[in-house]
């Protein structure tokens, strides 16, 4: 990921692309495990989250000054996915909710909103389709 771009900004850039070749090039440019997992979370209907996003206070900091970024949180999102193999056995719903609350309030407000939409499966990204994504990332199981 480009250090200066939020995932919400990357989605906006992707949606502005006009051709499939531009979209393919954009996805290839951002080919890294965290971004691929992000795309998988958007498109994979099999991934279910074990909790709903709690009410949170959106961060007021401008982009670039947040405590954390969605890119940095990708490796930790397994904690909120039902039956994930890395999820600790003793993680209670209350603790999960507390962890998610801290994450949401630490992210830029646009990224927090993006994560909530991913978790509730309400995120629609213009022209982000499985066949195109699988052309770029054939190893994704979506």
JOHU-V735315 format. One record per pair of residues at least 6 apart in sequence whose C-alpha atoms are under 7 Angstrom apart, sorted by the first residue. I is the first residue (numbers start at 1). J is the second residue. Records with the same first field share a line. If there is no record, write none. Layout:
I->J ; J
This chain:
1->30
4->64
7->70 ; 111
8->110 ; 111 ; 114
14->23
15->125 ; 126 ; 127
17->23
24->136
27->136
28->136
34->71 ; 74 ; 75
38->74
40->140 ; 142
41->47 ; 118
42->118 ; 123
43->130 ; 142
44->142
47->81
48->81 ; 82
49->80 ; 81 ; 82 ; 119
50->80 ; 81 ; 82
51->80
52->119 ; 120
53->116
54->97 ; 101
56->101 ; 104 ; 105
57->105
58->105 ; 109
59->105 ; 106 ; 107 ; 108 ; 109
61->108
63->108
66->106 ; 107 ; 108
67->106 ; 107
68->106 ; 107
69->107
70->107 ; 111
78->84 ; 86 ; 87
79->87
80->96
104->112
117->123
134->140
